[in-house]
Amino acid sequence: MTRRRRTLTGDEQALWAHVTRHIAPFSGRPAAAANPAQAVVAPPTPAAPEPPKKPPPGPMPKKPKAAPQVKPPPPPAPTVPSLAPLERRLRQRLSRGAHPIDAVIDLHGMRQAEAHEALRRFLHGAQAAGHRVVLVVTGKGGGAVEGGSIFEERGVLRRTTPHWLRQADLRAIVVGFEEAAGHHGGGGALYVRLRRAGKLGGAW
């Protein structure tokens, strides 16, 4: 920046000489110019700009809420396989007596609750023993149960036993069942084929 010089008036020069004649210069600095006309007037130093004001602090950001923990669904219950008829070859061998009956239960003379529980115990025990085919004798009905009313006929076991064998608790044991051949009781008995223990999805 080029410095600008200004010429003092006569009164200003006389005043300047009167003011400065008794002033001693600072050590290390040159003496002031004798002629006030030689003095250089420095331009005013511009004021430093004020620092920008910081905006007032805003509200603290809210912490995101933790996602709720979702419990995994319980594992599905094992599917109970449907019943299947006896294989044709097995049926033929049973009818001719060429295939042995591993165990027999006779439900004659039992009330329904007693017969149902006896059938469950028998089938569980037969499976645990490794039996493959068992015979369940229900009777053909037609007579009253001893000690019961006239409505408690033996024929009810013939009708309800297939229903019990289709229930889920026994389908885990039973592969299938069919009416027995004549020499094994005919319509009053059932061939029941069992699953191998621990083999829910298959038979022997």
N, CA, C and O of each residue as an XYZ file, in Angstrom:
816
protein
N       0.869     -1.190      0.000
C       0.000      0.000      0.000
C       0.909      1.245      0.000
O       1.854      1.312      0.787
N       0.641      2.205     -0.852
C       1.435      3.457     -0.950
C       1.044      4.421      0.156
O      -0.127      4.761      0.324
N       2.026      4.844      0.889
C       1.744      5.801      1.971
C       1.513      7.213      1.398
O       2.160      7.630      0.437
N       0.612      7.892      1.993
C       0.235      9.236      1.520
C       0.851     10.312      2.427
O       0.759     10.216      3.651
N       1.443     11.276      1.864
C       2.068     12.400      2.607
C       1.140     13.617      2.567
O       0.439     13.875      1.588
N       1.174     14.353      3.690
C       0.343     15.572      3.762
C       1.191     16.721      4.307
O       1.932     16.526      5.271
N       1.105     17.865      3.740
C       1.867     19.068      4.167
C       1.120     19.775      5.275
O      -0.056     20.115      5.145
N       1.856     19.997      6.407
C       1.236     20.684      7.555
C       1.194     22.188      7.307
O       2.032     22.743      6.597
N       0.244     22.801      7.881
C       0.142     24.271      7.811
C       1.161     24.897      8.752
O       1.786     24.198      9.551
N       1.326     26.184      8.660
C       2.301     26.883      9.520
C       1.959     26.740     10.984
O       2.850     26.475     11.792
N       0.716     26.903     11.354
C       0.318     26.754     12.760
C       0.572     25.342     13.252
O       1.020     25.150     14.383
N       0.287     24.335     12.400
C       0.506     22.954     12.798
C       1.991     22.687     12.993
O       2.369     21.942     13.897
N       2.842     23.285     12.158
C       4.283     23.069     12.298
C       4.804     23.677     13.594
O       5.615     23.067     14.291
N       4.337     24.877     13.913
C       4.774     25.520     15.156
C       4.319     24.732     16.370
O       5.061     24.573     17.339
N       3.093     24.242     16.304
C       2.580     23.441     17.423
C       3.374     22.154     17.568
O       3.708     21.767     18.688
N       3.680     21.494     16.488
C       4.439     20.235     16.511
C       5.825     20.460     17.092
O       6.297     19.643     17.883
N       6.509     21.585     16.707
C       7.856     21.852     17.217
C       7.822     22.126     18.713
O       8.726     21.719     19.442
N       6.772     22.822     19.175
C       6.653     23.109     20.590
C       6.428     21.837     21.398
O       6.959     21.692     22.499
N       5.637     20.915     20.847
C       5.301     19.687     21.584
C       6.501     18.763     21.660
O       6.737     18.164     22.709
N       7.249     18.629     20.614
C       8.297     17.618     20.543
C       9.657     18.084     21.023
O      10.586     17.277     21.070
N       9.814     19.329     21.377
C      11.159     19.782     21.710
C      11.639     19.259     23.056
O      12.850     19.149     23.252
N      10.764     18.936     23.984
C      11.153     18.388     25.288
C      11.011     16.874     25.380
O      11.195     16.303     26.454
N      10.691     16.224     24.280
C      10.483     14.752     24.296
C      11.755     14.082     23.848
O      12.249     14.334     22.749
N      12.299     13.208     24.718
C      13.507     12.432     24.370
C      13.075     11.141     23.686
O      12.108     10.509     24.112
N      13.768     10.752     22.650
C      13.394      9.500     21.946
C      13.694      8.278     22.807
O      14.587      8.329     23.654
N      12.950      7.158     22.603
C      13.216      5.884     23.283
C      14.535      5.319     22.837
O      14.994      5.537     21.716
N      15.136      4.578     23.759
C      16.435      3.972     23.443
C      16.270      3.010     22.287
O      15.346      2.197     22.279
N      17.153      3.095     21.315
C      17.107      2.197     20.173
C      16.239      2.683     19.064
O      16.171      2.044     18.014
N      15.556      3.815     19.255
C      14.695      4.335     18.193
C      15.288      5.647     17.669
O      15.847      6.410     18.457
N      15.191      5.922     16.424
C      15.697      7.215     15.894
C      14.856      8.373     16.390
O      13.667      8.227     16.676
N      15.500      9.531     16.485
C      14.787     10.737     16.946
C      13.730     11.150     15.974
O      13.841     10.918     14.770
N      12.706     11.761     16.499
C      11.596     12.199     15.648
C      12.091     13.252     14.675
O      13.019     14.001     14.979
N      11.512     13.305     13.585
C      11.910     14.267     12.552
C      11.777     15.681     13.077
O      10.775     16.069     13.676
N      12.852     16.440     12.819
C      12.825     17.827     13.302
C      11.761     18.607     12.619
O      11.116     19.472     13.210
N      11.584     18.300     11.388
C      10.589     19.042     10.632
C       9.296     18.269     10.658
O       9.202     17.196     10.062
N       8.323     18.783     11.320
C       7.066     18.035     11.355
C       6.461     17.871     10.003
O       5.563     17.050      9.814
N       6.942     18.646      9.042
C       6.396     18.469      7.692
C       6.851     17.178      7.088
O       6.226     16.633      6.178
N       8.052     16.654      7.658
C       8.578     15.394      7.136
C       7.833     14.185      7.711
O       8.004     13.077      7.203
N       7.023     14.360      8.742
C       6.357     13.237      9.399
C       5.379     12.547      8.446
O       4.696     13.172      7.635
N       5.356     11.282      8.588
C       4.454     10.479      7.742
C       3.247     10.068      8.582
O       3.379      9.511      9.672
N       2.144     10.344      8.072
C       0.904      9.960      8.754
C       0.480      8.593      8.214
O       0.108      8.458      7.048
N       0.544      7.590      9.084
C       0.159      6.215      8.674
C      -1.356      6.085      8.620
O      -2.075      6.631      9.457
N      -1.811      5.370      7.643
C      -3.277      5.177      7.566
C      -3.769      4.350      8.753
O      -3.031      3.514      9.274
N      -4.943      4.565      9.159
C      -5.470      3.806     10.304
C      -5.513      2.298     10.004
O      -5.893      1.853      8.921
N      -5.101      1.544     11.031
C      -5.113      0.080     10.876
C      -6.555     -0.429     10.938
O      -7.281     -0.154     11.894
N      -6.953     -1.166      9.915
C      -8.343     -1.670      9.955
C      -8.549     -2.594     11.147
O      -7.678     -3.387     11.504
N      -9.690     -2.472     11.734
C     -10.025     -3.327     12.891
C     -10.183     -4.785     12.439
O     -10.717     -5.064     11.365
N      -9.707     -5.705     13.284
C      -9.829     -7.134     12.972
C     -11.302     -7.536     13.000
O     -12.054     -7.132     13.887
N     -11.693     -8.328     12.026
C     -13.121     -8.741     12.015
C     -13.445     -9.607     13.232
O     -12.639    -10.422     13.681
N     -14.631     -9.400     13.733
C     -15.074    -10.188     14.873
C     -15.301    -11.637     14.451
O     -15.844    -11.911     13.381
N     -14.876    -12.553     15.312
C     -15.115    -13.968     14.951
C     -16.613    -14.252     14.883
O     -17.400    -13.705     15.655
N     -16.985    -15.109     13.955
C     -18.428    -15.419     13.845
C     -18.942    -16.052     15.126
O     -18.284    -16.876     15.762
N     -20.120    -15.638     15.465
C     -20.737    -16.170     16.674
C     -21.216    -17.606     16.425
O     -21.799    -17.927     15.390
N     -20.943    -18.445     17.416
C     -21.397    -19.824     17.314
C     -22.896    -19.902     17.580
O     -23.404    -19.276     18.510
N     -23.586    -20.663     16.766
C     -25.027    -20.797     17.039
C     -25.248    -21.488     18.374
O     -24.448    -22.330     18.783
N     -26.322    -21.137     19.046
C     -26.597    -21.789     20.339
C     -26.754    -23.295     20.143
O     -27.313    -23.751     19.145
N     -26.256    -24.050     21.104
C     -26.353    -25.518     20.953
C     -27.807    -25.967     20.917
O     -28.643    -25.523     21.704
N     -28.074    -26.862     19.978
C     -29.428    -27.393     19.852
C     -29.663    -28.521     20.844
O     -28.766    -28.874     21.609
N     -30.841    -29.078     20.834
C     -31.131    -30.197     21.754
C     -30.294    -31.416     21.400
O     -30.021    -31.683     20.230
N     -29.898    -32.140     22.416
C     -29.094    -33.344     22.212
C     -29.919    -34.378     21.441
O     -31.091    -34.600     21.746
N     -29.295    -35.006     20.439
C     -30.062    -36.030     19.703
C     -30.432    -37.201     20.603
O     -29.645    -37.642     21.440
N     -31.638    -37.684     20.410
C     -32.099    -38.802     21.211
C     -31.470    -40.098     20.712
O     -31.323    -40.321     19.510
N     -31.110    -40.934     21.663
C     -30.551    -42.226     21.312
C     -31.654    -43.109     20.733
O     -32.755    -43.175     21.279
N     -31.351    -43.792     19.618
C     -32.395    -44.678     19.062
C     -32.732    -45.795     20.032
O     -31.862    -46.361     20.693
N     -33.999    -46.089     20.097
C     -34.438    -47.158     20.981
C     -33.983    -48.512     20.440
O     -34.025    -48.767     19.237
N     -33.561    -49.348     21.337
C     -33.116    -50.687     20.940
C     -34.313    -51.484     20.433
O     -35.403    -51.453     21.005
N     -34.070    -52.187     19.355
C     -35.150    -53.005     18.789
C     -35.543    -54.102     19.776
O     -34.673    -54.728     20.381
N     -36.835    -54.340     19.943
C     -37.256    -55.396     20.878
C     -36.764    -56.753     20.412
O     -36.804    -57.074     19.225
N     -36.304    -57.535     21.359
C     -35.809    -58.862     21.033
C     -36.983    -59.795     20.737
O     -37.914    -59.947     21.529
N     -36.893    -60.403     19.572
C     -37.955    -61.311     19.137
C     -37.526    -62.740     19.463
O     -36.478    -63.204     19.014
N     -38.331    -63.415     20.232
C     -38.008    -64.794     20.589
C     -38.232    -65.703     19.384
O     -39.241    -65.582     18.690
N     -37.307    -66.597     19.141
C     -37.500    -67.509     18.002
C     -38.703    -68.409     18.245
O     -38.974    -68.807     19.377
N     -39.415    -68.723     17.180
C     -40.595    -69.597     17.366
C     -40.161    -70.975     17.827
O     -39.069    -71.433     17.492
N     -41.007    -71.629     18.587
C     -40.658    -72.986     19.047
C     -40.533    -73.929     17.874
O     -41.222    -73.755     16.869
N     -39.670    -74.923     17.976
C     -39.527    -75.874     16.868
C     -40.823    -76.619     16.625
O     -41.533    -76.966     17.570
N     -41.135    -76.867     15.361
C     -42.395    -77.572     15.073
C     -42.374    -78.991     15.633
O     -41.340    -79.658     15.675
N     -43.542    -79.416     16.056
C     -43.668    -80.782     16.579
C     -43.429    -81.775     15.453
O     -43.804    -81.514     14.310
N     -42.813    -82.906     15.757
C     -42.564    -83.903     14.698
C     -43.867    -84.365     14.069
O     -44.850    -84.623     14.763
N     -43.861    -84.464     12.763
C     -45.051    -84.867     12.031
C     -45.296    -86.360     12.218
O     -44.406    -87.185     12.014
N     -46.506    -86.677     12.605
C     -46.871    -88.082     12.778
C     -47.281    -88.623     11.417
O     -48.227    -88.112     10.817
N     -46.593    -89.647     10.915
C     -46.934    -90.168      9.584
C     -48.326    -90.775      9.574
O     -48.826    -91.249     10.594
N     -48.933    -90.749      8.406
C     -50.264    -91.341      8.272
C     -50.164    -92.858      8.252
O     -49.104    -93.428      7.991
N     -51.287    -93.491      8.532
C     -51.335    -94.944      8.531
C     -51.272    -95.481      7.095
O     -51.695    -94.822      6.146
N     -50.742    -96.669      6.971
C     -50.621    -97.308      5.661
C     -51.144    -98.737      5.769
O     -50.967    -99.385      6.800
N     -51.783    -99.228      4.720
C     -52.265   -100.622      4.764
C     -51.092   -101.595      4.768
O     -49.975   -101.251      4.379
N     -51.366   -102.798      5.211
C     -50.333   -103.828      5.205
C     -49.935   -104.145      3.762
O     -50.770   -104.122      2.857
N     -48.656   -104.437      3.563
C     -48.213   -104.807      2.225
C     -48.940   -106.077      1.767
O     -49.280   -106.941      2.575
N     -49.161   -106.167      0.492
C     -49.924   -107.304     -0.065
C     -49.239   -108.626      0.254
O     -49.902   -109.602      0.605
N     -47.915   -108.661      0.133
C     -47.190   -109.900      0.397
C     -47.319   -110.306      1.868
O     -47.519   -111.478      2.185
N     -47.199   -109.304      2.768
C     -47.330   -109.602      4.193
C     -48.739   -110.079      4.507
O     -48.922   -111.023      5.275
N     -49.730   -109.433      3.918
C     -51.124   -109.826      4.144
C     -51.364   -111.266      3.692
O     -52.031   -112.030      4.389
N     -50.835   -111.632      2.556
C     -51.016   -112.992      2.057
C     -50.347   -114.010      2.972
O     -50.913   -115.071      3.234
N     -49.169   -113.703      3.452
C     -48.453   -114.637      4.317
C     -49.185   -114.802      5.654
O     -49.232   -115.899      6.210
N     -49.761   -113.693      6.169
C     -50.532   -113.787      7.409
C     -51.797   -114.627      7.199
O     -52.165   -115.434      8.053
N     -52.451   -114.429      6.064
C     -53.687   -115.169      5.786
C     -53.427   -116.663      5.639
O     -54.271   -117.475      6.019
N     -52.284   -117.033      5.100
C     -51.955   -118.454      4.927
C     -51.299   -119.042      6.167
O     -51.027   -120.242      6.215
N     -51.039   -118.204      7.179
C     -50.373   -118.688      8.365
C     -48.881   -118.854      8.180
O     -48.217   -119.495      8.995
N     -48.333   -118.262      7.081
C     -46.903   -118.389      6.804
C     -46.082   -117.338      7.543
O     -44.855   -117.424      7.586
N     -46.744   -116.361      8.116
C     -46.020   -115.334      8.877
C     -46.498   -115.378     10.326
O     -47.704   -115.364     10.570
N     -45.601   -115.430     11.270
C     -46.032   -115.577     12.675
C     -46.664   -114.304     13.233
O     -46.332   -113.196     12.813
N     -47.571   -114.479     14.180
C     -48.106   -113.383     14.970
C     -47.210   -113.264     16.210
O     -47.069   -114.224     16.967
N     -46.610   -112.091     16.416
C     -45.629   -111.939     17.487
C     -46.268   -111.880     18.871
O     -45.671   -112.350     19.839
N     -47.475   -111.309     18.987
C     -48.138   -111.212     20.300
C     -49.626   -110.993     20.068
O     -50.032   -110.491     19.020
N     -50.440   -111.376     21.060
C     -51.899   -111.275     20.953
C     -52.441   -110.636     22.227
O     -51.976   -110.938     23.326
N     -53.439   -109.741     22.074
C     -54.185   -109.210     23.207
C     -55.664   -109.426     22.942
O     -56.144   -109.208     21.829
N     -56.374   -109.850     23.959
C     -57.808   -110.106     23.846
C     -58.527   -109.091     24.742
O     -58.359   -109.095     25.961
N     -59.328   -108.222     24.118
C     -60.033   -107.171     24.856
C     -61.431   -107.603     25.273
O     -62.200   -106.772     25.758
N     -61.791   -108.883     25.100
C     -63.118   -109.361     25.483
C     -63.393   -109.058     26.950
O     -62.521   -109.219     27.805
N     -64.613   -108.618     27.229
C     -65.067   -108.426     28.599
C     -64.572   -107.160     29.270
O     -64.839   -106.953     30.453
N     -63.848   -106.294     28.538
C     -63.340   -105.055     29.142
C     -64.258   -103.894     28.791
O     -64.834   -103.842     27.705
N     -64.379   -102.978     29.720
C     -65.057   -101.716     29.425
C     -64.128   -100.860     28.562
O     -62.945   -101.167     28.421
N     -64.675    -99.783     27.985
C     -63.906    -98.995     27.013
C     -62.637    -98.409     27.628
O     -61.557    -98.541     27.052
N     -62.753    -97.761     28.796
C     -61.577    -97.128     29.397
C     -60.518    -98.177     29.728
O     -59.327    -97.955     29.512
N     -60.958    -99.318     30.251
C     -60.025   -100.383     30.593
C     -59.373   -100.955     29.336
O     -58.170   -101.220     29.321
N     -60.168   -101.146     28.284
C     -59.648   -101.710     27.048
C     -58.672   -100.753     26.371
O     -57.651   -101.175     25.828
N     -58.994    -99.472     26.408
C     -58.108    -98.470     25.780
C     -56.741    -98.458     26.463
O     -55.708    -98.469     25.794
N     -56.741    -98.435     27.780
C     -55.482    -98.411     28.514
C     -54.711    -99.719     28.308
O     -53.488    -99.695     28.163
N     -55.407   -100.852     28.294
C     -54.746   -102.144     28.075
C     -54.126   -102.195     26.681
O     -53.033   -102.735     26.510
N     -54.814   -101.640     25.686
C     -54.289   -101.631     24.321
C     -53.022   -100.775     24.228
O     -52.052   -101.164     23.577
N     -53.039    -99.622     24.875
C     -51.863    -98.743     24.844
C     -50.652    -99.429     25.473
O     -49.559    -99.423     24.908
N     -50.864   -100.020     26.649
C     -49.747   -100.706     27.323
C     -49.228   -101.867     26.475
O     -48.020   -102.084     26.382
N     -50.135   -102.599     25.868
C     -49.748   -103.760     25.066
C     -48.904   -103.339     23.860
O     -47.866   -103.942     23.588
N     -49.346   -102.306     23.138
C     -48.635   -101.882     21.927
C     -47.264   -101.294     22.264
O     -46.285   -101.552     21.563
N     -47.197   -100.502     23.343
C     -45.894    -99.958     23.749
C     -44.937   -101.089     24.121
O     -43.769   -101.082     23.732
N     -45.445   -102.055     24.876
C     -44.597   -103.178     25.271
C     -44.178   -104.019     24.079
O     -43.043   -104.493     24.027
N     -45.093   -104.216     23.104
C     -44.769   -105.010     21.924
C     -43.699   -104.320     21.078
O     -42.794   -104.968     20.554
N     -43.814   -103.028     20.956
C     -42.787   -102.303     20.188
C     -41.438   -102.382     20.880
O     -40.412   -102.603     20.236
N     -41.442   -102.198     22.205
C     -40.186   -102.272     22.959
C     -39.560   -103.656     22.852
O     -38.337   -103.785     22.903
N     -40.378   -104.685     22.706
C     -39.875   -106.054     22.585
C     -39.406   -106.385     21.176
O     -38.874   -107.469     20.938
N     -39.603   -105.451     20.230
C     -39.158   -105.682     18.860
C     -40.142   -106.447     18.005
O     -39.764   -106.967     16.955
N     -41.417   -106.534     18.431
C     -42.416   -107.247     17.645
C     -42.764   -106.451     16.387
O     -42.702   -105.222     16.358
N     -43.136   -107.211     15.343
C     -43.478   -106.586     14.067
C     -44.981   -106.582     13.809
O     -45.544   -105.553     13.434
N     -45.625   -107.713     14.006
C     -47.070   -107.833     13.761
C     -47.715   -108.449     14.989
O     -47.263   -109.480     15.486
N     -48.785   -107.806     15.481
C     -49.523   -108.332     16.629
C     -50.991   -108.457     16.248
O     -51.452   -107.876     15.265
N     -51.705   -109.225     17.046
C     -53.128   -109.435     16.806
C     -53.917   -108.851     17.968
O     -53.654   -109.168     19.128
N     -54.902   -107.981     17.647
C     -55.769   -107.372     18.657
C     -57.166   -107.954     18.470
O     -57.811   -107.720     17.448
N     -57.628   -108.709     19.458
C     -58.944   -109.347     19.392
C     -59.947   -108.445     20.098
O     -59.797   -108.145     21.282
N     -60.968   -108.016     19.366
C     -61.998   -107.142     19.936
C     -63.314   -107.882     20.155
O     -64.134   -107.450     20.965
N     -63.528   -108.986     19.449
C     -64.823   -109.665     19.487
C     -65.771   -109.033     18.477
O     -65.642   -107.854     18.146
N     -66.704   -109.807     17.998
C     -67.652   -109.316     17.003
C     -68.864   -108.643     17.628
O     -69.676   -108.035     16.931
N     -68.981   -108.757     18.944
C     -70.095   -108.097     19.607
C     -71.336   -108.950     19.586
O     -71.326   -110.096     19.137
N     -72.432   -108.350     20.095
C     -73.713   -109.038     20.104
C     -74.202   -109.378     21.488
O     -75.391   -109.652     21.654
N     -73.329   -109.376     22.511
C     -73.758   -109.692     23.860
C     -73.394   -108.573     24.807
O     -72.482   -107.792     24.534
N     -74.102   -108.490     25.923
C     -73.828   -107.435     26.894
C     -72.605   -107.785     27.706
O     -72.315   -108.957     27.950
N     -71.887   -106.752     28.122
C     -70.734   -106.943     28.981
C     -71.214   -107.374     30.356
O     -72.187   -106.831     30.879
N     -70.538   -108.339     30.933
C     -70.937   -108.849     32.245
C     -70.883   -107.725     33.279
O     -69.861   -107.050     33.409
N     -71.971   -107.523     34.009
C     -72.022   -106.494     35.032
C     -72.331   -105.120     34.494
O     -72.376   -104.163     35.267
N     -72.549   -104.981     33.176
C     -72.825   -103.678     32.598
C     -74.275   -103.560     32.206
O     -75.058   -104.494     32.381
N     -74.631   -102.403     31.673
C     -75.997   -102.180     31.229
C     -76.184   -102.777     29.845
O     -75.231   -103.243     29.220
N     -77.407   -102.756     29.382
C     -77.699   -103.337     28.074
C     -77.081   -102.512     26.947
O     -76.979   -102.992     25.817
N     -76.667   -101.278     27.240
C     -76.072   -100.422     26.206
C     -74.570   -100.660     26.069
O     -73.968   -100.193     25.102
N     -73.944   -101.379     27.017
C     -72.511   -101.617     26.983
C     -72.235   -102.953     26.305
O     -71.968   -103.954     26.970
N     -72.303   -102.960     24.978
C     -72.128   -104.173     24.203
C     -70.659   -104.364     23.840
O     -69.889   -103.408     23.747
N     -70.303   -105.603     23.643
C     -68.941   -105.890     23.230
C     -68.638   -105.281     21.856
O     -67.487   -104.956     21.563
N     -69.623   -105.132     21.050
C     -69.411   -104.593     19.705
C     -68.826   -103.189     19.699
O     -68.257   -102.766     18.693
N     -68.956   -102.453     20.812
C     -68.408   -101.102     20.841
C     -66.891   -101.121     20.734
O     -66.309   -100.195     20.170
N     -66.235   -102.149     21.260
C     -64.774   -102.236     21.143
C     -64.353   -102.488     19.700
O     -63.307   -102.018     19.253
N     -65.186   -103.238     18.977
C     -64.890   -103.482     17.557
C     -64.925   -102.164     16.770
O     -64.156   -101.980     15.826
N     -65.820   -101.252     17.165
C     -65.952    -99.979     16.453
C     -64.916    -98.950     16.910
O     -64.409    -98.167     16.107
N     -64.609    -98.964     18.210
C     -63.734    -97.910     18.733
C     -62.241    -98.237     18.643
O     -61.414    -97.326     18.636
N     -61.885    -99.521     18.574
C     -60.458    -99.867     18.517
C     -59.769    -99.274     17.287
O     -58.671    -98.735     17.431
N     -60.353    -99.342     16.081
C     -59.707    -98.664     14.949
C     -59.546    -97.159     15.166
O     -58.569    -96.560     14.716
N     -60.515    -96.556     15.860
C     -60.413    -95.124     16.162
C     -59.223    -94.861     17.092
O     -58.492    -93.890     16.898
N     -59.027    -95.705     18.083
C     -57.888    -95.525     18.991
C     -56.562    -95.669     18.243
O     -55.613    -94.926     18.493
N     -56.509    -96.637     17.320
C     -55.267    -96.867     16.579
C     -54.915    -95.696     15.658
O     -53.759    -95.533     15.269
N     -55.917    -94.883     15.311
C     -55.663    -93.723     14.434
C     -55.255    -92.472     15.217
O     -54.832    -91.483     14.618
N     -55.375    -92.504     16.525
C     -55.026    -91.334     17.316
C     -53.518    -91.113     17.319
O     -52.734    -92.041     17.118
N     -53.126    -89.840     17.556
C     -51.725    -89.458     17.388
C     -50.788    -90.217     18.309
O     -49.673    -90.550     17.907
N     -51.215    -90.504     19.546
C     -50.305    -91.160     20.482
C     -49.957    -92.585     20.053
O     -48.861    -93.065     20.338
N     -50.886    -93.265     19.368
C     -50.605    -94.621     18.907
C     -50.092    -94.662     17.471
O     -49.486    -95.655     17.070
N     -50.316    -93.631     16.704
C     -49.791    -93.609     15.337
C     -48.277    -93.508     15.331
O     -47.638    -93.830     14.329
N     -47.688    -93.060     16.447
C     -46.228    -93.064     16.544
C     -45.701    -94.480     16.730
O     -44.494    -94.707     16.644
N     -46.596    -95.439     16.985
C     -46.218    -96.841     17.187
C     -46.712    -97.703     16.036
O     -46.035    -98.641     15.618
N     -47.897    -97.379     15.527
C     -48.593    -98.241     14.559
C     -48.297    -97.776     13.132
O     -48.451    -96.596     12.819
N     -47.875    -98.697     12.270
C     -47.722    -98.409     10.842
C     -49.076    -98.490     10.150
O     -49.427    -97.620      9.353
N     -49.831    -99.534     10.457
C     -51.144    -99.720      9.852
C     -51.827   -100.945     10.452
O     -51.237   -101.681     11.243
N     -53.084   -101.147     10.058
C     -53.833   -102.303     10.568
C     -54.889   -102.686      9.547
O     -55.315   -101.876      8.724
N     -55.302   -103.953      9.625
C     -56.353   -104.477      8.751
C     -57.108   -105.575      9.480
O     -56.621   -106.142     10.458
N     -58.304   -105.865      8.991
C     -59.096   -106.943      9.574
C     -58.375   -108.274      9.385
O     -57.800   -108.540      8.330
N     -58.416   -109.088     10.407
C     -57.687   -110.357     10.389
C     -58.384   -111.378      9.502
O     -59.569   -111.256      9.192
N     -57.625   -112.378      9.107
C     -58.182   -113.495      8.342
C     -59.103   -114.332      9.247
O     -59.066   -114.210     10.471
N     -59.927   -115.179      8.620
C     -60.925   -115.941      9.371
C     -60.326   -116.783     10.468
O     -60.879   -116.844     11.566
N     -59.196   -117.442     10.202
C     -58.644   -118.331     11.226
C     -57.991   -117.566     12.371
O     -57.591   -118.164     13.370
N     -57.880   -116.234     12.229
C     -57.354   -115.398     13.310
C     -58.455   -114.567     13.982
O     -58.146   -113.715     14.816
N     -59.725   -114.791     13.642
C     -60.816   -114.061     14.274
C     -61.671   -113.263     13.326
O     -62.725   -112.769     13.726
N     -61.253   -113.117     12.071
C     -62.063   -112.431     11.078
C     -62.388   -110.991     11.481
O     -61.502   -110.209     11.826
N     -63.701   -110.658     11.426
C     -64.144   -109.303     11.749
C     -64.014   -108.939     13.213
O     -64.220   -107.782     13.577
N     -63.676   -109.904     14.068
C     -63.528   -109.602     15.480
C     -62.082   -109.457     15.917
O     -61.782   -109.510     17.110
N     -61.175   -109.273     14.949
C     -59.758   -109.123     15.294
C     -59.070   -108.267     14.230
O     -59.568   -108.113     13.115
N     -57.924   -107.721     14.601
C     -57.165   -106.841     13.703
C     -55.697   -107.242     13.704
O     -55.102   -107.492     14.752
N     -55.122   -107.298     12.489
C     -53.677   -107.354     12.382
C     -53.153   -105.927     12.571
O     -53.640   -105.003     11.919
N     -52.185   -105.739     13.441
C     -51.597   -104.410     13.666
C     -50.096   -104.511     13.415
O     -49.397   -105.276     14.079
N     -49.618   -103.749     12.471
C     -48.185   -103.725     12.182
C     -47.541   -102.577     12.947
O     -48.064   -101.463     12.945
N     -46.411   -102.836     13.601
C     -45.763   -101.854     14.479
C     -44.517   -101.267     13.817
O     -43.878   -101.885     12.966
N     -44.203   -100.044     14.249
C     -42.964    -99.398     13.816
C     -41.811    -99.904     14.662
O     -41.980   -100.317     15.809
N     -40.647    -99.857     14.064
C     -39.460   -100.169     14.841
C     -39.230    -99.035     15.841
O     -39.412    -97.866     15.502
N     -38.839    -99.365     17.043
C     -38.628    -98.349     18.085
C     -37.583    -97.328     17.619
O     -36.503    -97.690     17.153
N     -37.931    -96.055     17.755
C     -37.022    -94.983     17.357
C     -37.095    -94.650     15.891
O     -36.360    -93.767     15.450
N     -37.939    -95.303     15.094
C     -38.084    -95.059     13.666
C     -39.476    -94.518     13.402
O     -40.367    -95.247     12.965
N     -39.659    -93.201     13.677
C     -40.990    -92.618     13.538
C     -41.439    -92.600     12.085
O     -42.627    -92.759     11.804
N     -40.512    -92.410     11.164
C     -40.910    -92.238      9.766
C     -41.001    -93.525      8.981
O     -41.369    -93.486      7.807
N     -40.685    -94.662      9.569
C     -40.699    -95.869      8.757
C     -41.051    -97.094      9.554
O     -41.201    -97.043     10.774
N     -41.185    -98.217      8.836
C     -41.538    -99.484      9.453
C     -40.306   -100.377      9.476
O     -39.174    -99.914      9.328
N     -40.551   -101.640      9.663
C     -39.445   -102.606      9.704
C     -38.924   -102.829      8.283
O     -37.991   -103.606      8.082
